[in-house]
Amino acid sequence: MSAPRGGAAGLTGGDGPERDAIVVGAGPNGLAAAITIAREGRSVLVVEAAPTIGGGARSAELTLPGFVHDICSAIHPLVPGSPFMSELPLKRHGLELVHPPAPLAHPFDGGRAAMLERSVAETAAGLGAGDGEAYRSLMEPLVADAERLMPQLLAPLSVPRHPLALARFGRDALRSASAMARGHFEGEPARGLFAGMAAHSLLPLEAAASAAFGLVLGLAGHAVGWPLPRGGSQRIVDAMAAHLRELGGEIECGRPVGSLDELPPARAVLCDVSPRGLLEIAGSRLPERYRRGLERFRHGPGAFKLDWALDGPIPWQAEECARAATVHLGGTLGEIAASERAVDRGEPPERPYVLLAQQSLFDDTRAPPGKHTAWAYCHVPNGSGFDMTERIEAQIERFAPGFRDLVLERATTTPAGLERYNANYVGGDINGGRQDVRQLFTRPLARPVPYRTPLDGLYLCSASTPPGGGVHGMCGWLAAKAALTREFR
């Protein structure tokens, strides 16, 4: 092995054998960082505070025995869509991605629904003649550029390798979702379908660049689908961990880290933690200016989540909703925009925009025979203590009368509960920080290499770095590449 740069000496202070790198946190990004370093023949140890690996991709029996629920993430378009994750031998380690017939359903009052199909043409056909043609003209060029676009969209700011493809995307992506939906489409089915995808941003739909999230998710739906892992999201990280161990990497769970001084000797440390977590681990050793910048990092809205054990499948009025594992509940563009504006004002929405997954329709390992699971959450103000159970279930009942009669048991996870489950989810913020124009690419701070801290050998590799939230591993991969370049030239 080549000699390390001397600047990282004294980074850690604990006892034990020296490793080339230690990764703090065994979520998808932490495991991605460890795999990237281990692939280069370097020794790496991952330490995780929780009893199990997984971060935002764990599964458990939250309601009744035999009902497997995803604790956080559930649907994973960015596993096949990520340049890093798509190249891992995860299938060899037991990961099976299940593709529902349609990626997404968006029901409206009156028993009708707009569908995001794998095919652009089939999606367009369901939106009517005028809006169908508008949808084709919007999405077909992006899908044609998918292989060139996705690596650029899941990376920090840099000189684009395919500037024309990125320019075509950016023409609409920098607009607000509301303006883009109203400018491109005339009917509520198309407008509502796009609004539901754009609202994954956790931004008001009037915010600049909120359209980008709708475009990326629509592009992913057509290019790679919105699959779910058979057996639960835990299977993703279990497969990643198996590959890491195959490369010689080590993982220790149940080992919280309060300070860099507690870690065994290492040449580099990569932290899959929030900016607040980095301050706790290394704050006293960071330069004051950088420390103050981390203190100013802005978190986004929280999530209020429900999981159900059900006596049968959800009885959708629009029967086509049973073709999709993901269903967006919120109705029209105007309704979804009002819900997200309320959250941005610090108010729990009266009629929340709800993201729902019905994995057991397509994965019979999730529930006992004849039974089903459902998973859903809505956006709430960061740290909100308001109980959204009634309002979420009212939105489901609105589009699926009789849903409540099927509930055998429910599990409730508040924003505070999400933070207890994963300290990176500050106030229930599952995206690792607000992803507006000011903080989308310059997270946690505006630096040439956002993953590198001013402390030699110390890196941040969580969703609080570009490209942000999602199970794609890109934050870990890019941070590890930066560490390999600088610490092990």
Buried (B, 14 or more C-beta within 10 A) or exposed (E): EEEBBEEBEEBBEBEEEEBBBBBBBBBBBBBBBBBBBBBBEBBBBBBBBBEBBBBBBBBBEBBBEBBBBBBBBBBBBBBBBBBBBBEBEBEEBEBBBBBBEBBBBBBBEEEBBBBBBBEBEBBBBBBBEEBBEBBBEBBBEBBBBBEBBBBBBBBBEEEBEBEEBBEBBBEBBBBBBBBBBBEBBEBBBBBBBBBBBBBBBBBBBBBBBBBBBBBBBBBBBBBBBBBBBBBBBBBBBBBBBBBBEEBEBBBEBEBEBEBBBBBBBBBBBBBBBBBBBBBBBBBEBBEEEBBEBBEEBBBBBBBBBBBBBBEEBBBBBBEBBBBBBBBBBBBBBBBBBBBBBBBBEEEBBEBBBBBBBBBBBBBEBBBEEEBBBBBBBBBBBBBBEBEBEEBBBBBBBBBBEEBEEBBBEBBBBBBBBBBEBBBBBBBBBBBBBBBBBEBBBBBBBEBEBBBBBEBBBBBBBBBBBBBBBBBBBBBBBBBBBBBBEBBBE
